[in-house]
Amino acid sequence: MREDNRRYGSIDGLRAILAISVFIHHYVITYVWKTKGIWVRPESDFYNHLGQASVGFFFIITGYLFTKKMILTKSNWLDFFIGRVFRIYPIYLFSAFVVILYSFYRTDFSLHVPIKSFLFELYNWGMFVTPSINGNNNASLMLAGVTWTLSYECFFYIMLP
């Protein structure tokens, strides 16, 4: 543990290994998508588990770190929650904006769905649910379909109080 009691070097090393494992998992999925035109889980159980098991361990580590930070150090959960929102949401909103912009580019910058449907799609993207955007059914694939993890992370934050 570092002197400031906020980091565990061994956990940081494990998180690096897990991140590389998830990267490899996503690479295999993307490779198949680009070469065969289908978005499917890896055929190899090894590559599939690199992603699934690594994400599972990330959630376990998150639970441990949240418990340590919030319960043992008596941190203010509201300040922590606000800090996490400003850490996650800006980059997510930027990424979602790029996906939406690209989706409009693919549809010649014209609205291909009713405005009510489009507004509902935007709302869903704000809640980390990634449906099609303006008729682009592959919109969620631009973010590798991984926004579901952000919903789980938000669940951790909601559980803090």
C-alpha positions as CSV (number, residue, x, y, z in Angstrom):
1,M,0.0,0.0,0.0
2,R,1.2,3.5,-0.8
3,E,1.9,5.9,2.1
4,D,-1.2,7.9,1.4
5,N,-3.3,4.8,2.1
6,R,-5.3,5.3,-1.2
7,R,-3.7,2.8,-3.6
8,Y,-2.7,-0.8,-3.5
9,G,0.1,-1.5,-6.0
10,S,-0.8,-5.2,-6.3
11,I,-4.5,-4.3,-7.1
12,D,-3.3,-1.7,-9.7
13,G,-1.2,-4.4,-11.3
14,L,-4.1,-6.9,-11.3
15,R,-6.3,-4.2,-12.8
16,A,-3.8,-3.6,-15.6
17,I,-3.7,-7.3,-16.4
18,L,-7.5,-7.4,-16.4
19,A,-7.7,-4.3,-18.7
20,I,-5.3,-6.0,-21.2
21,S,-7.4,-9.1,-21.1
22,V,-10.6,-7.2,-21.8
23,F,-8.8,-5.4,-24.7
24,I,-7.8,-8.8,-26.2
25,H,-11.3,-10.0,-25.8
26,H,-12.7,-6.9,-27.6
27,Y,-10.0,-7.2,-30.3
28,V,-11.0,-10.7,-31.1
29,I,-14.7,-9.7,-31.4
30,T,-13.9,-6.7,-33.5
31,Y,-11.6,-8.8,-35.8
32,V,-14.4,-11.3,-36.5
33,W,-16.8,-8.4,-37.1
34,K,-14.5,-6.7,-39.6
35,T,-13.5,-10.0,-41.4
36,K,-16.8,-11.9,-41.3
37,G,-19.3,-9.1,-40.8
38,I,-20.9,-10.5,-37.6
39,W,-20.7,-9.3,-34.0
40,V,-20.5,-12.4,-31.9
41,R,-18.7,-13.6,-28.8
42,P,-15.4,-15.3,-29.5
43,E,-15.7,-18.9,-30.6
44,S,-12.8,-19.8,-28.3
45,D,-13.8,-20.1,-24.6
46,F,-10.4,-18.8,-23.7
47,Y,-10.9,-15.5,-25.5
48,N,-14.5,-15.2,-24.3
49,H,-13.5,-15.8,-20.7
50,L,-10.7,-13.2,-21.0
51,G,-13.4,-10.6,-21.2
52,Q,-16.2,-12.0,-19.0
53,A,-14.0,-13.1,-16.1
54,S,-11.9,-9.9,-16.2
55,V,-15.0,-7.7,-16.0
56,G,-16.3,-9.9,-13.2
57,F,-13.0,-9.4,-11.3
58,F,-13.2,-5.6,-12.0
59,F,-16.6,-5.5,-10.3
60,I,-15.3,-7.5,-7.3
61,I,-12.3,-5.1,-7.0
62,T,-14.7,-2.1,-7.3
63,G,-16.8,-3.4,-4.5
64,Y,-13.7,-3.9,-2.3
65,L,-12.3,-0.5,-3.1
66,F,-15.7,1.2,-2.5
67,T,-16.1,-0.6,0.8
68,K,-12.7,0.5,1.9
69,K,-13.1,4.0,0.8
70,M,-16.6,4.6,2.0
71,I,-16.9,2.6,5.1
72,L,-13.5,2.3,6.6
73,T,-12.4,5.9,5.9
74,K,-15.8,7.4,6.6
75,S,-15.8,9.3,3.3
76,N,-18.7,11.5,2.3
77,W,-20.6,9.4,-0.2
78,L,-22.3,12.4,-1.9
79,D,-18.9,14.1,-2.7
80,F,-17.7,10.7,-3.9
81,F,-20.8,10.2,-6.1
82,I,-20.5,13.7,-7.6
83,G,-16.8,13.2,-8.3
84,R,-17.5,9.9,-10.1
85,V,-20.2,11.5,-12.2
86,F,-17.8,14.2,-13.4
87,R,-15.2,11.5,-14.1
88,I,-17.4,9.2,-16.1
89,Y,-20.2,11.3,-17.7
90,P,-18.1,13.8,-19.7
91,I,-16.1,11.2,-21.7
92,Y,-19.2,9.1,-22.1
93,L,-21.3,12.0,-23.4
94,F,-18.5,12.9,-25.8
95,S,-18.4,9.3,-27.0
96,A,-22.2,9.3,-27.4
97,F,-22.0,12.6,-29.3
98,V,-19.5,11.1,-31.7
99,V,-21.8,8.1,-32.3
100,I,-24.8,10.3,-32.8
101,L,-22.9,12.6,-35.2
102,Y,-21.6,9.6,-37.2
103,S,-25.1,8.1,-37.3
104,F,-26.4,11.3,-38.8
105,Y,-23.5,11.4,-41.2
106,R,-24.5,7.9,-42.4
107,T,-28.1,9.1,-42.9
108,D,-27.1,12.3,-44.8
109,F,-27.9,14.5,-41.8
110,S,-31.6,13.9,-42.0
111,L,-34.0,12.5,-39.4
112,H,-35.1,9.0,-40.4
113,V,-37.3,8.3,-37.3
114,P,-40.1,10.3,-35.7
115,I,-38.8,13.1,-33.4
116,K,-40.4,11.4,-30.4
117,S,-38.5,8.2,-31.1
118,F,-35.3,10.1,-31.6
119,L,-35.7,11.9,-28.3
120,F,-36.4,8.6,-26.6
121,E,-33.2,7.2,-28.2
122,L,-31.3,10.2,-26.8
123,Y,-32.8,9.6,-23.4
124,N,-31.8,6.0,-23.5
125,W,-28.2,6.8,-24.5
126,G,-28.1,9.2,-21.5
127,M,-29.1,6.2,-19.3
128,F,-26.3,4.0,-20.8
129,V,-28.8,2.0,-22.9
130,T,-27.6,2.2,-26.4
131,P,-30.3,1.5,-29.0
132,S,-30.1,2.5,-32.6
133,I,-29.8,6.2,-33.4
134,N,-31.7,7.6,-36.3
135,G,-32.0,4.3,-38.0
136,N,-28.3,3.3,-37.5
137,N,-28.8,-0.1,-35.9
138,N,-25.1,-0.6,-35.4
139,A,-24.7,2.6,-33.2
140,S,-24.1,0.6,-30.0
141,L,-21.3,-1.4,-31.7
142,M,-19.3,1.8,-32.1
143,L,-18.8,1.7,-28.4
144,A,-18.4,-2.1,-28.5
145,G,-21.7,-2.6,-26.8
146,V,-20.0,-2.1,-23.4
147,T,-22.1,0.7,-21.9
148,W,-23.9,-1.9,-19.8
149,T,-20.9,-1.8,-17.5
150,L,-21.6,1.9,-16.7
151,S,-25.1,0.9,-15.6
152,Y,-23.6,-1.6,-13.1
153,E,-21.2,1.0,-11.9
154,C,-24.0,3.4,-11.3
155,F,-25.7,0.7,-9.3
156,F,-22.6,0.6,-7.1
157,Y,-23.0,4.3,-6.5
158,I,-26.7,4.2,-5.8
159,M,-26.0,1.5,-3.2
160,L,-23.5,3.7,-1.2
161,P,-26.0,5.6,0.9
